[in-house]
Amino acid sequence: MAEVVPEVGTVPQVLAEIQAGAGLSLSAAGRLFPGHRGGAAVDPSTVFRWRTKGTRTAAGAVVKLEAVRVGGRWLTSRGAVARFVAALTAAADPTPVVTPVVPRTSAARTRASERAVAALKKMGA
C-alpha cells in the first residue's frame, strides 16, 4: 500500500476551523438543515454524498462539501457548510451585474439645471 504524505504548509481551511473547535460530524452537519419530505433532518448519507460526489449545478459544475478525514470518520465545519450552500446558491441564482454609476460632469449638471429652470418657467413657477 502506498503511503500518502500531505504537502508541508497545506492546511485546508476546514481543518483550521475544526482545530479551532468548530468541527461537525456529517450527521451533525445534516441536523443543520430541515429534512426533505417531512423528515426530521438531512440524513448523514446525503451529507456524505455532498462530500464525495458533490452536487451538480444547472451549469454542470460540481460543488463538493469541504471535509477532512480524521481517523475513521469525516469531519466538516459550519464554515464549510456555509461555503457549500453559498456556492450552490450563487450557481443557481447569480447576482445581476450592476454597472457602476458614473458621476455627471459639472457641465452635465449645469445643462440639467438649466433644463429644469426652463421647464419650471414654462409651467409658470
Backbone as XML, in Angstrom:
<?xml version="1.0"?>
<chain id="A" units="angstrom">
  <residue number="1" name="MET">
    <atom name="N" x="0.844" y="-1.173" z="0.000"/>
    <atom name="CA" x="0.000" y="0.000" z="0.000"/>
    <atom name="C" x="0.891" y="1.239" z="0.000"/>
  </residue>
  <residue number="2" name="ALA">
    <atom name="N" x="0.566" y="2.194" z="-0.853"/>
    <atom name="CA" x="1.364" y="3.407" z="-0.968"/>
    <atom name="C" x="1.066" y="4.348" z="0.189"/>
  </residue>
  <residue number="3" name="GLU">
    <atom name="N" x="2.091" y="5.037" z="0.626"/>
    <atom name="CA" x="1.930" y="5.992" z="1.709"/>
    <atom name="C" x="1.624" y="7.362" z="1.122"/>
  </residue>
  <residue number="4" name="VAL">
    <atom name="N" x="0.602" y="7.994" z="1.637"/>
    <atom name="CA" x="0.224" y="9.325" z="1.186"/>
    <atom name="C" x="0.666" y="10.322" z="2.245"/>
  </residue>
  <residue number="5" name="VAL">
    <atom name="N" x="1.517" y="11.243" z="1.849"/>
    <atom name="CA" x="2.024" y="12.248" z="2.777"/>
    <atom name="C" x="1.549" y="13.619" z="2.306"/>
  </residue>
  <residue number="6" name="PRO">
    <atom name="N" x="0.838" y="14.354" z="3.160"/>
    <atom name="CA" x="0.381" y="15.677" z="2.737"/>
    <atom name="C" x="1.556" y="16.628" z="2.556"/>
  </residue>
  <residue number="7" name="GLU">
    <atom name="N" x="1.366" y="17.586" z="1.650"/>
    <atom name="CA" x="2.402" y="18.584" z="1.419"/>
    <atom name="C" x="2.540" y="19.467" z="2.652"/>
  </residue>
  <residue number="8" name="VAL">
    <atom name="N" x="3.754" y="19.873" z="2.936"/>
    <atom name="CA" x="4.011" y="20.739" z="4.078"/>
    <atom name="C" x="3.418" y="22.118" z="3.811"/>
  </residue>
  <residue number="9" name="GLY">
    <atom name="N" x="2.758" y="22.673" z="4.805"/>
    <atom name="CA" x="2.210" y="24.018" z="4.676"/>
    <atom name="C" x="0.836" y="24.079" z="4.037"/>
  </residue>
  <residue number="10" name="THR">
    <atom name="N" x="0.242" y="22.933" z="3.710"/>
    <atom name="CA" x="-1.090" y="22.961" z="3.114"/>
    <atom name="C" x="-2.098" y="22.459" z="4.136"/>
  </residue>
  <residue number="11" name="VAL">
    <atom name="N" x="-2.779" y="23.373" z="4.770"/>
    <atom name="CA" x="-3.827" y="23.026" z="5.728"/>
    <atom name="C" x="-5.128" y="23.574" z="5.165"/>
  </residue>
  <residue number="12" name="PRO">
    <atom name="N" x="-6.048" y="22.680" z="4.800"/>
    <atom name="CA" x="-7.321" y="23.174" z="4.278"/>
    <atom name="C" x="-8.015" y="24.061" z="5.310"/>
  </residue>
  <residue number="13" name="GLN">
    <atom name="N" x="-8.768" y="25.020" z="4.826"/>
    <atom name="CA" x="-9.467" y="25.941" z="5.712"/>
    <atom name="C" x="-10.384" y="25.189" z="6.661"/>
  </residue>
  <residue number="14" name="VAL">
    <atom name="N" x="-11.020" y="24.138" z="6.167"/>
    <atom name="CA" x="-11.937" y="23.379" z="7.013"/>
    <atom name="C" x="-11.185" y="22.741" z="8.184"/>
  </residue>
  <residue number="15" name="LEU">
    <atom name="N" x="-9.954" y="22.286" z="7.969"/>
    <atom name="CA" x="-9.172" y="21.691" z="9.055"/>
    <atom name="C" x="-8.836" y="22.742" z="10.101"/>
  </residue>
  <residue number="16" name="ALA">
    <atom name="N" x="-8.479" y="23.929" z="9.655"/>
    <atom name="CA" x="-8.194" y="25.010" z="10.602"/>
    <atom name="C" x="-9.437" y="25.330" z="11.432"/>
  </residue>
  <residue number="17" name="GLU">
    <atom name="N" x="-10.608" y="25.306" z="10.807"/>
    <atom name="CA" x="-11.853" y="25.575" z="11.532"/>
    <atom name="C" x="-12.152" y="24.463" z="12.533"/>
  </residue>
  <residue number="18" name="ILE">
    <atom name="N" x="-11.878" y="23.224" z="12.153"/>
    <atom name="CA" x="-12.102" y="22.094" z="13.061"/>
    <atom name="C" x="-11.163" y="22.192" z="14.249"/>
  </residue>
  <residue number="19" name="GLN">
    <atom name="N" x="-9.898" y="22.515" z="13.980"/>
    <atom name="CA" x="-8.924" y="22.640" z="15.063"/>
    <atom name="C" x="-9.264" y="23.792" z="16.000"/>
  </residue>
  <residue number="20" name="ALA">
    <atom name="N" x="-9.972" y="24.788" z="15.492"/>
    <atom name="CA" x="-10.395" y="25.919" z="16.323"/>
    <atom name="C" x="-11.642" y="25.584" z="17.141"/>
  </residue>
  <residue number="21" name="GLY">
    <atom name="N" x="-12.174" y="24.375" z="16.976"/>
    <atom name="CA" x="-13.319" y="23.943" z="17.768"/>
    <atom name="C" x="-14.650" y="23.990" z="17.057"/>
  </residue>
  <residue number="22" name="ALA">
    <atom name="N" x="-14.648" y="24.247" z="15.760"/>
    <atom name="CA" x="-15.911" y="24.353" z="15.020"/>
    <atom name="C" x="-16.198" y="23.097" z="14.206"/>
  </residue>
  <residue number="23" name="GLY">
    <atom name="N" x="-15.668" y="21.960" z="14.620"/>
    <atom name="CA" x="-15.853" y="20.727" z="13.862"/>
    <atom name="C" x="-17.241" y="20.135" z="14.020"/>
  </residue>
  <residue number="24" name="LEU">
    <atom name="N" x="-17.712" y="19.522" z="12.941"/>
    <atom name="CA" x="-19.011" y="18.852" z="12.937"/>
    <atom name="C" x="-18.859" y="17.478" z="12.313"/>
  </residue>
  <residue number="25" name="SER">
    <atom name="N" x="-19.522" y="16.492" z="12.875"/>
    <atom name="CA" x="-19.623" y="15.206" z="12.188"/>
    <atom name="C" x="-20.594" y="15.391" z="11.029"/>
  </residue>
  <residue number="26" name="LEU">
    <atom name="N" x="-20.626" y="14.437" z="10.117"/>
    <atom name="CA" x="-21.545" y="14.564" z="8.990"/>
    <atom name="C" x="-22.997" y="14.508" z="9.452"/>
  </residue>
  <residue number="27" name="SER">
    <atom name="N" x="-23.273" y="13.727" z="10.500"/>
    <atom name="CA" x="-24.650" y="13.686" z="10.999"/>
    <atom name="C" x="-25.023" y="15.011" z="11.662"/>
  </residue>
  <residue number="28" name="ALA">
    <atom name="N" x="-24.075" y="15.641" z="12.364"/>
    <atom name="CA" x="-24.351" y="16.955" z="12.961"/>
    <atom name="C" x="-24.556" y="18.002" z="11.868"/>
  </residue>
  <residue number="29" name="ALA">
    <atom name="N" x="-23.797" y="17.902" z="10.783"/>
    <atom name="CA" x="-23.979" y="18.827" z="9.655"/>
    <atom name="C" x="-25.361" y="18.634" z="9.039"/>
  </residue>
  <residue number="30" name="GLY">
    <atom name="N" x="-25.828" y="17.393" z="8.962"/>
    <atom name="CA" x="-27.158" y="17.123" z="8.425"/>
    <atom name="C" x="-28.258" y="17.713" z="9.284"/>
  </residue>
  <residue number="31" name="ARG">
    <atom name="N" x="-28.031" y="17.761" z="10.597"/>
    <atom name="CA" x="-29.041" y="18.316" z="11.505"/>
    <atom name="C" x="-29.155" y="19.835" z="11.395"/>
  </residue>
  <residue number="32" name="LEU">
    <atom name="N" x="-28.245" y="20.469" z="10.671"/>
    <atom name="CA" x="-28.337" y="21.918" z="10.464"/>
    <atom name="C" x="-29.466" y="22.279" z="9.503"/>
  </residue>
  <residue number="33" name="PHE">
    <atom name="N" x="-29.960" y="21.287" z="8.748"/>
    <atom name="CA" x="-30.965" y="21.531" z="7.714"/>
    <atom name="C" x="-32.236" y="20.755" z="8.013"/>
  </residue>
  <residue number="34" name="PRO">
    <atom name="N" x="-33.393" y="21.332" z="7.688"/>
    <atom name="CA" x="-34.636" y="20.575" z="7.854"/>
    <atom name="C" x="-34.688" y="19.444" z="6.841"/>
  </residue>
  <residue number="35" name="GLY">
    <atom name="N" x="-35.346" y="18.378" z="7.226"/>
    <atom name="CA" x="-35.460" y="17.232" z="6.336"/>
    <atom name="C" x="-36.343" y="17.510" z="5.138"/>
  </residue>
  <residue number="36" name="HIS">
    <atom name="N" x="-36.165" y="16.713" z="4.142"/>
    <atom name="CA" x="-36.957" y="16.820" z="2.918"/>
    <atom name="C" x="-38.114" y="15.839" z="3.028"/>
  </residue>
  <residue number="37" name="ARG">
    <atom name="N" x="-39.268" y="16.212" z="2.555"/>
    <atom name="CA" x="-40.453" y="15.343" z="2.578"/>
    <atom name="C" x="-40.850" y="14.942" z="4.002"/>
  </residue>
  <residue number="38" name="GLY">
    <atom name="N" x="-40.793" y="15.894" z="4.901"/>
    <atom name="CA" x="-41.269" y="15.647" z="6.252"/>
    <atom name="C" x="-40.279" y="14.978" z="7.180"/>
  </residue>
  <residue number="39" name="GLY">
    <atom name="N" x="-39.062" y="14.730" z="6.736"/>
    <atom name="CA" x="-38.068" y="14.109" z="7.602"/>
    <atom name="C" x="-37.586" y="15.073" z="8.672"/>
  </residue>
  <residue number="40" name="ALA">
    <atom name="N" x="-36.961" y="14.526" z="9.708"/>
    <atom name="CA" x="-36.505" y="15.350" z="10.818"/>
    <atom name="C" x="-35.279" y="16.174" z="10.456"/>
  </residue>
  <residue number="41" name="ALA">
    <atom name="N" x="-34.369" y="15.625" z="9.668"/>
    <atom name="CA" x="-33.143" y="16.328" z="9.276"/>
    <atom name="C" x="-32.588" y="15.658" z="8.028"/>
  </residue>
  <residue number="42" name="VAL">
    <atom name="N" x="-31.609" y="16.300" z="7.423"/>
    <atom name="CA" x="-30.944" y="15.699" z="6.265"/>
    <atom name="C" x="-30.141" y="14.499" z="6.759"/>
  </residue>
  <residue number="43" name="ASP">
    <atom name="N" x="-30.276" y="13.383" z="6.098"/>
    <atom name="CA" x="-29.607" y="12.150" z="6.501"/>
    <atom name="C" x="-28.094" y="12.269" z="6.331"/>
  </residue>
  <residue number="44" name="PRO">
    <atom name="N" x="-27.311" y="11.670" z="7.237"/>
    <atom name="CA" x="-25.852" y="11.719" z="7.107"/>
    <atom name="C" x="-25.341" y="11.153" z="5.780"/>
  </residue>
  <residue number="45" name="SER">
    <atom name="N" x="-26.065" y="10.197" z="5.202"/>
    <atom name="CA" x="-25.627" y="9.644" z="3.915"/>
    <atom name="C" x="-25.709" y="10.697" z="2.815"/>
  </residue>
  <residue number="46" name="THR">
    <atom name="N" x="-26.669" y="11.610" z="2.930"/>
    <atom name="CA" x="-26.775" y="12.707" z="1.964"/>
    <atom name="C" x="-25.585" y="13.648" z="2.112"/>
  </residue>
  <residue number="47" name="VAL">
    <atom name="N" x="-25.226" y="13.967" z="3.352"/>
    <atom name="CA" x="-24.076" y="14.842" z="3.596"/>
    <atom name="C" x="-22.799" y="14.165" z="3.103"/>
  </residue>
  <residue number="48" name="PHE">
    <atom name="N" x="-22.681" y="12.855" z="3.290"/>
    <atom name="CA" x="-21.521" y="12.109" z="2.779"/>
    <atom name="C" x="-21.469" y="12.192" z="1.255"/>
  </residue>
  <residue number="49" name="ARG">
    <atom name="N" x="-22.612" y="12.089" z="0.615"/>
    <atom name="CA" x="-22.671" y="12.197" z="-0.848"/>
    <atom name="C" x="-22.273" y="13.603" z="-1.303"/>
  </residue>
  <residue number="50" name="TRP">
    <atom name="N" x="-22.682" y="14.635" z="-0.537"/>
    <atom name="CA" x="-22.258" y="16.001" z="-0.859"/>
    <atom name="C" x="-20.738" y="16.095" z="-0.818"/>
  </residue>
  <residue number="51" name="ARG">
    <atom name="N" x="-20.116" y="15.361" z="0.096"/>
    <atom name="CA" x="-18.658" y="15.377" z="0.241"/>
    <atom name="C" x="-17.978" y="14.603" z="-0.884"/>
  </residue>
  <residue number="52" name="THR">
    <atom name="N" x="-18.474" y="13.415" z="-1.182"/>
    <atom name="CA" x="-17.773" y="12.546" z="-2.128"/>
    <atom name="C" x="-18.114" y="12.825" z="-3.583"/>
  </residue>
  <residue number="53" name="LYS">
    <atom name="N" x="-19.388" y="12.940" z="-3.891"/>
    <atom name="CA" x="-19.804" y="13.138" z="-5.286"/>
    <atom name="C" x="-20.150" y="14.584" z="-5.589"/>
  </residue>
  <residue number="54" name="GLY">
    <atom name="N" x="-20.521" y="15.340" z="-4.575"/>
    <atom name="CA" x="-20.891" y="16.734" z="-4.769"/>
    <atom name="C" x="-22.298" y="16.868" z="-5.309"/>
  </residue>
  <residue number="55" name="THR">
    <atom name="N" x="-22.647" y="18.085" z="-5.623"/>
    <atom name="CA" x="-23.952" y="18.409" z="-6.184"/>
    <atom name="C" x="-23.724" y="19.168" z="-7.476"/>
  </residue>
  <residue number="56" name="ARG">
    <atom name="N" x="-24.384" y="18.725" z="-8.532"/>
    <atom name="CA" x="-24.213" y="19.350" z="-9.844"/>
    <atom name="C" x="-25.111" y="20.581" z="-9.950"/>
  </residue>
  <residue number="57" name="THR">
    <atom name="N" x="-24.529" y="21.672" z="-10.442"/>
    <atom name="CA" x="-25.299" y="22.903" z="-10.645"/>
    <atom name="C" x="-25.960" y="22.866" z="-12.013"/>
  </residue>
  <residue number="58" name="ALA">
    <atom name="N" x="-26.819" y="23.831" z="-12.279"/>
    <atom name="CA" x="-27.500" y="23.905" z="-13.575"/>
    <atom name="C" x="-26.501" y="24.077" z="-14.715"/>
  </residue>
  <residue number="59" name="ALA">
    <atom name="N" x="-25.375" y="24.717" z="-14.429"/>
    <atom name="CA" x="-24.351" y="24.936" z="-15.457"/>
    <atom name="C" x="-23.473" y="23.702" z="-15.661"/>
  </residue>
  <residue number="60" name="GLY">
    <atom name="N" x="-23.656" y="22.683" z="-14.839"/>
    <atom name="CA" x="-22.888" y="21.457" z="-14.991"/>
    <atom name="C" x="-21.676" y="21.348" z="-14.085"/>
  </residue>
  <residue number="61" name="ALA">
    <atom name="N" x="-21.380" y="22.389" z="-13.325"/>
    <atom name="CA" x="-20.251" y="22.335" z="-12.393"/>
    <atom name="C" x="-20.640" y="21.487" z="-11.182"/>
  </residue>
  <residue number="62" name="VAL">
    <atom name="N" x="-19.648" y="20.907" z="-10.535"/>
    <atom name="CA" x="-19.893" y="20.098" z="-9.348"/>
    <atom name="C" x="-19.344" y="20.842" z="-8.136"/>
  </residue>
  <residue number="63" name="VAL">
    <atom name="N" x="-20.183" y="21.016" z="-7.124"/>
    <atom name="CA" x="-19.782" y="21.666" z="-5.881"/>
    <atom name="C" x="-19.748" y="20.594" z="-4.804"/>
  </residue>
  <residue number="64" name="LYS">
    <atom name="N" x="-18.602" y="20.479" z="-4.115"/>
    <atom name="CA" x="-18.459" y="19.475" z="-3.058"/>
    <atom name="C" x="-18.324" y="20.149" z="-1.700"/>
  </residue>
  <residue number="65" name="LEU">
    <atom name="N" x="-18.847" y="19.471" z="-0.692"/>
    <atom name="CA" x="-18.716" y="19.936" z="0.680"/>
    <atom name="C" x="-17.288" y="19.682" z="1.145"/>
  </residue>
  <residue number="66" name="GLU">
    <atom name="N" x="-16.656" y="20.702" z="1.713"/>
    <atom name="CA" x="-15.309" y="20.533" z="2.248"/>
    <atom name="C" x="-15.385" y="19.685" z="3.516"/>
  </residue>
  <residue number="67" name="ALA">
    <atom name="N" x="-14.521" y="18.714" z="3.619"/>
    <atom name="CA" x="-14.438" y="17.883" z="4.813"/>
    <atom name="C" x="-13.059" y="17.252" z="4.847"/>
  </residue>
  <residue number="68" name="VAL">
    <atom name="N" x="-12.660" y="16.811" z="6.020"/>
    <atom name="CA" x="-11.378" y="16.122" z="6.164"/>
    <atom name="C" x="-11.619" y="14.789" z="6.848"/>
  </residue>
  <residue number="69" name="ARG">
    <atom name="N" x="-10.759" y="13.861" z="6.537"/>
    <atom name="CA" x="-10.829" y="12.530" z="7.136"/>
    <atom name="C" x="-9.943" y="12.538" z="8.373"/>
  </residue>
  <residue number="70" name="VAL">
    <atom name="N" x="-10.538" y="12.279" z="9.526"/>
    <atom name="CA" x="-9.793" y="12.226" z="10.781"/>
    <atom name="C" x="-10.025" y="10.849" z="11.374"/>
  </residue>
  <residue number="71" name="GLY">
    <atom name="N" x="-8.966" y="10.049" z="11.384"/>
    <atom name="CA" x="-9.121" y="8.675" z="11.834"/>
    <atom name="C" x="-10.052" y="7.942" z="10.903"/>
  </residue>
  <residue number="72" name="GLY">
    <atom name="N" x="-11.124" y="7.410" z="11.417"/>
    <atom name="CA" x="-12.065" y="6.669" z="10.589"/>
    <atom name="C" x="-13.324" y="7.437" z="10.250"/>
  </residue>
  <residue number="73" name="ARG">
    <atom name="N" x="-13.332" y="8.730" z="10.481"/>
    <atom name="CA" x="-14.564" y="9.474" z="10.216"/>
    <atom name="C" x="-14.290" y="10.777" z="9.477"/>
  </residue>
  <residue number="74" name="TRP">
    <atom name="N" x="-15.337" y="11.277" z="8.839"/>
    <atom name="CA" x="-15.275" y="12.542" z="8.122"/>
    <atom name="C" x="-15.765" y="13.648" z="9.047"/>
  </residue>
  <residue number="75" name="LEU">
    <atom name="N" x="-15.066" y="14.781" z="9.027"/>
    <atom name="CA" x="-15.491" y="15.955" z="9.779"/>
    <atom name="C" x="-15.553" y="17.150" z="8.840"/>
  </residue>
  <residue number="76" name="THR">
    <atom name="N" x="-16.482" y="18.024" z="9.116"/>
    <atom name="CA" x="-16.614" y="19.267" z="8.365"/>
    <atom name="C" x="-16.793" y="20.386" z="9.379"/>
  </residue>
  <residue number="77" name="SER">
    <atom name="N" x="-17.154" y="21.561" z="8.934"/>
    <atom name="CA" x="-17.343" y="22.690" z="9.850"/>
    <atom name="C" x="-18.532" y="23.523" z="9.390"/>
  </residue>
  <residue number="78" name="ARG">
    <atom name="N" x="-19.008" y="24.375" z="10.287"/>
    <atom name="CA" x="-20.106" y="25.274" z="9.918"/>
    <atom name="C" x="-19.682" y="26.184" z="8.770"/>
  </residue>
  <residue number="79" name="GLY">
    <atom name="N" x="-18.431" y="26.627" z="8.795"/>
    <atom name="CA" x="-17.931" y="27.473" z="7.716"/>
    <atom name="C" x="-17.941" y="26.757" z="6.380"/>
  </residue>
  <residue number="80" name="ALA">
    <atom name="N" x="-17.544" y="25.473" z="6.384"/>
    <atom name="CA" x="-17.539" y="24.691" z="5.145"/>
    <atom name="C" x="-18.962" y="24.498" z="4.632"/>
  </residue>
  <residue number="81" name="VAL">
    <atom name="N" x="-19.892" y="24.257" z="5.545"/>
    <atom name="CA" x="-21.296" y="24.107" z="5.148"/>
    <atom name="C" x="-21.805" y="25.423" z="4.559"/>
  </residue>
  <residue number="82" name="ALA">
    <atom name="N" x="-21.449" y="26.538" z="5.185"/>
    <atom name="CA" x="-21.881" y="27.848" z="4.675"/>
    <atom name="C" x="-21.302" y="28.109" z="3.284"/>
  </residue>
  <residue number="83" name="ARG">
    <atom name="N" x="-20.031" y="27.756" z="3.070"/>
    <atom name="CA" x="-19.415" y="27.958" z="1.748"/>
    <atom name="C" x="-20.074" y="27.063" z="0.703"/>
  </residue>
  <residue number="84" name="PHE">
    <atom name="N" x="-20.420" y="25.833" z="1.082"/>
    <atom name="CA" x="-21.083" y="24.892" z="0.183"/>
    <atom name="C" x="-22.444" y="25.449" z="-0.251"/>
  </residue>
  <residue number="85" name="VAL">
    <atom name="N" x="-23.230" y="25.902" z="0.723"/>
    <atom name="CA" x="-24.555" y="26.448" z="0.423"/>
    <atom name="C" x="-24.428" y="27.727" z="-0.406"/>
  </residue>
  <residue number="86" name="ALA">
    <atom name="N" x="-23.466" y="28.571" z="-0.069"/>
    <atom name="CA" x="-23.274" y="29.818" z="-0.816"/>
    <atom name="C" x="-22.887" y="29.538" z="-2.265"/>
  </residue>
  <residue number="87" name="ALA">
    <atom name="N" x="-22.034" y="28.537" z="-2.483"/>
    <atom name="CA" x="-21.625" y="28.199" z="-3.854"/>
    <atom name="C" x="-22.807" y="27.666" z="-4.653"/>
  </residue>
  <residue number="88" name="LEU">
    <atom name="N" x="-23.636" y="26.829" z="-4.035"/>
    <atom name="CA" x="-24.813" y="26.305" z="-4.733"/>
    <atom name="C" x="-25.818" y="27.415" z="-5.023"/>
  </residue>
  <residue number="89" name="THR">
    <atom name="N" x="-26.003" y="28.302" z="-4.068"/>
    <atom name="CA" x="-26.949" y="29.399" z="-4.251"/>
    <atom name="C" x="-26.477" y="30.349" z="-5.344"/>
  </residue>
  <residue number="90" name="ALA">
    <atom name="N" x="-25.200" y="30.671" z="-5.339"/>
    <atom name="CA" x="-24.658" y="31.575" z="-6.363"/>
    <atom name="C" x="-24.776" y="30.961" z="-7.749"/>
  </residue>
  <residue number="91" name="ALA">
    <atom name="N" x="-24.587" y="29.651" z="-7.841"/>
    <atom name="CA" x="-24.691" y="28.984" z="-9.143"/>
    <atom name="C" x="-26.140" y="28.933" z="-9.617"/>
  </residue>
  <residue number="92" name="ALA">
    <atom name="N" x="-27.076" y="28.831" z="-8.678"/>
    <atom name="CA" x="-28.489" y="28.728" z="-9.052"/>
    <atom name="C" x="-29.111" y="30.083" z="-9.353"/>
  </residue>
  <residue number="93" name="ASP">
    <atom name="N" x="-28.651" y="31.101" z="-8.666"/>
    <atom name="CA" x="-29.243" y="32.430" z="-8.814"/>
    <atom name="C" x="-28.139" y="33.476" z="-8.820"/>
  </residue>
  <residue number="94" name="PRO">
    <atom name="N" x="-27.404" y="33.567" z="-9.918"/>
    <atom name="CA" x="-26.302" y="34.532" z="-9.932"/>
    <atom name="C" x="-26.821" y="35.963" z="-9.801"/>
  </residue>
  <residue number="95" name="THR">
    <atom name="N" x="-26.100" y="36.745" z="-9.072"/>
    <atom name="CA" x="-26.487" y="38.136" z="-8.883"/>
    <atom name="C" x="-26.312" y="38.905" z="-10.184"/>
  </residue>
  <residue number="96" name="PRO">
    <atom name="N" x="-27.259" y="39.744" z="-10.495"/>
    <atom name="CA" x="-27.111" y="40.505" z="-11.733"/>
    <atom name="C" x="-25.899" y="41.432" z="-11.654"/>
  </residue>
  <residue number="97" name="VAL">
    <atom name="N" x="-25.298" y="41.639" z="-12.788"/>
    <atom name="CA" x="-24.141" y="42.521" z="-12.847"/>
    <atom name="C" x="-24.634" y="43.961" z="-12.769"/>
  </residue>
  <residue number="98" name="VAL">
    <atom name="N" x="-24.118" y="44.681" z="-11.824"/>
    <atom name="CA" x="-24.517" y="46.070" z="-11.636"/>
    <atom name="C" x="-23.449" y="46.951" z="-12.266"/>
  </residue>
  <residue number="99" name="THR">
    <atom name="N" x="-23.884" y="47.799" z="-13.181"/>
    <atom name="CA" x="-22.927" y="48.708" z="-13.803"/>
    <atom name="C" x="-22.719" y="49.894" z="-12.877"/>
  </residue>
  <residue number="100" name="PRO">
    <atom name="N" x="-21.485" y="50.301" z="-12.692"/>
    <atom name="CA" x="-21.234" y="51.422" z="-11.790"/>
    <atom name="C" x="-21.812" y="52.717" z="-12.348"/>
  </residue>
  <residue number="101" name="VAL">
    <atom name="N" x="-22.308" y="53.540" z="-11.462"/>
    <atom name="CA" x="-22.865" y="54.830" z="-11.855"/>
    <atom name="C" x="-21.708" y="55.810" z="-12.010"/>
  </residue>
  <residue number="102" name="VAL">
    <atom name="N" x="-21.614" y="56.389" z="-13.189"/>
    <atom name="CA" x="-20.558" y="57.360" z="-13.453"/>
    <atom name="C" x="-21.081" y="58.731" z="-13.053"/>
  </residue>
  <residue number="103" name="PRO">
    <atom name="N" x="-20.368" y="59.443" z="-12.199"/>
    <atom name="CA" x="-20.851" y="60.759" z="-11.792"/>
    <atom name="C" x="-20.893" y="61.725" z="-12.977"/>
  </residue>
  <residue number="104" name="ARG">
    <atom name="N" x="-21.886" y="62.612" z="-12.943"/>
    <atom name="CA" x="-22.013" y="63.591" z="-14.028"/>
    <atom name="C" x="-20.894" y="64.622" z="-13.926"/>
  </residue>
  <residue number="105" name="THR">
    <atom name="N" x="-20.523" y="65.123" z="-15.069"/>
    <atom name="CA" x="-19.540" y="66.208" z="-15.088"/>
    <atom name="C" x="-20.235" y="67.497" z="-14.671"/>
  </residue>
  <residue number="106" name="SER">
    <atom name="N" x="-19.451" y="68.503" z="-14.355"/>
    <atom name="CA" x="-20.048" y="69.782" z="-13.953"/>
    <atom name="C" x="-20.839" y="70.394" z="-15.105"/>
  </residue>
  <residue number="107" name="ALA">
    <atom name="N" x="-20.374" y="70.202" z="-16.335"/>
    <atom name="CA" x="-21.104" y="70.727" z="-17.498"/>
    <atom name="C" x="-22.456" y="70.036" z="-17.640"/>
  </residue>
  <residue number="108" name="ALA">
    <atom name="N" x="-22.499" y="68.727" z="-17.399"/>
    <atom name="CA" x="-23.761" y="67.989" z="-17.497"/>
    <atom name="C" x="-24.722" y="68.439" z="-16.403"/>
  </residue>
  <residue number="109" name="ARG">
    <atom name="N" x="-24.207" y="68.670" z="-15.195"/>
    <atom name="CA" x="-25.056" y="69.161" z="-14.105"/>
    <atom name="C" x="-25.624" y="70.540" z="-14.444"/>
  </residue>
  <residue number="110" name="THR">
    <atom name="N" x="-24.792" y="71.400" z="-15.017"/>
    <atom name="CA" x="-25.243" y="72.749" z="-15.388"/>
    <atom name="C" x="-26.342" y="72.681" z="-16.434"/>
  </residue>
  <residue number="111" name="ARG">
    <atom name="N" x="-26.154" y="71.838" z="-17.461"/>
    <atom name="CA" x="-27.179" y="71.692" z="-18.511"/>
    <atom name="C" x="-28.486" y="71.174" z="-17.929"/>
  </residue>
  <residue number="112" name="ALA">
    <atom name="N" x="-28.407" y="70.185" z="-17.030"/>
    <atom name="CA" x="-29.615" y="69.634" z="-16.414"/>
    <atom name="C" x="-30.319" y="70.694" z="-15.576"/>
  </residue>
  <residue number="113" name="SER">
    <atom name="N" x="-29.549" y="71.486" z="-14.861"/>
    <atom name="CA" x="-30.122" y="72.550" z="-14.044"/>
    <atom name="C" x="-30.814" y="73.589" z="-14.918"/>
  </residue>
  <residue number="114" name="GLU">
    <atom name="N" x="-30.174" y="73.957" z="-16.027"/>
    <atom name="CA" x="-30.772" y="74.934" z="-16.945"/>
    <atom name="C" x="-32.067" y="74.396" z="-17.555"/>
  </residue>
  <residue number="115" name="ARG">
    <atom name="N" x="-32.087" y="73.106" z="-17.900"/>
    <atom name="CA" x="-33.315" y="72.494" z="-18.443"/>
    <atom name="C" x="-34.426" y="72.512" z="-17.398"/>
  </residue>
  <residue number="116" name="ALA">
    <atom name="N" x="-34.076" y="72.248" z="-16.140"/>
    <atom name="CA" x="-35.079" y="72.239" z="-15.075"/>
    <atom name="C" x="-35.646" y="73.633" z="-14.857"/>
  </residue>
  <residue number="117" name="VAL">
    <atom name="N" x="-34.779" y="74.647" z="-14.877"/>
    <atom name="CA" x="-35.234" y="76.030" z="-14.705"/>
    <atom name="C" x="-36.162" y="76.413" z="-15.852"/>
  </residue>
  <residue number="118" name="ALA">
    <atom name="N" x="-35.788" y="76.042" z="-17.087"/>
    <atom name="CA" x="-36.629" y="76.355" z="-18.251"/>
    <atom name="C" x="-37.981" y="75.656" z="-18.145"/>
  </residue>
  <residue number="119" name="ALA">
    <atom name="N" x="-37.995" y="74.414" z="-17.683"/>
    <atom name="CA" x="-39.253" y="73.674" z="-17.548"/>
    <atom name="C" x="-40.135" y="74.312" z="-16.488"/>
  </residue>
  <residue number="120" name="LEU">
    <atom name="N" x="-39.542" y="74.766" z="-15.377"/>
    <atom name="CA" x="-40.321" y="75.416" z="-14.324"/>
    <atom name="C" x="-40.901" y="76.742" z="-14.813"/>
  </residue>
  <residue number="121" name="LYS">
    <atom name="N" x="-40.114" y="77.497" z="-15.583"/>
    <atom name="CA" x="-40.612" y="78.775" z="-16.121"/>
    <atom name="C" x="-41.768" y="78.535" z="-17.078"/>
  </residue>
  <residue number="122" name="LYS">
    <atom name="N" x="-41.646" y="77.455" z="-17.853"/>
    <atom name="CA" x="-42.698" y="77.121" z="-18.821"/>
    <atom name="C" x="-43.995" y="76.775" z="-18.091"/>
  </residue>
  <residue number="123" name="MET">
    <atom name="N" x="-43.886" y="76.152" z="-16.911"/>
    <atom name="CA" x="-45.068" y="75.771" z="-16.127"/>
    <atom name="C" x="-45.618" y="76.956" z="-15.343"/>
  </residue>
  <residue number="124" name="GLY">
    <atom name="N" x="-44.876" y="78.056" z="-15.306"/>
    <atom name="CA" x="-45.349" y="79.242" z="-14.600"/>
    <atom name="C" x="-44.897" y="79.308" z="-13.159"/>
  </residue>
  <residue number="125" name="ALA">
    <atom name="N" x="-43.947" y="78.544" z="-12.794"/>
    <atom name="CA" x="-43.495" y="78.565" z="-11.399"/>
    <atom name="C" x="-42.415" y="79.581" z="-11.167"/>
  </residue>
</chain>
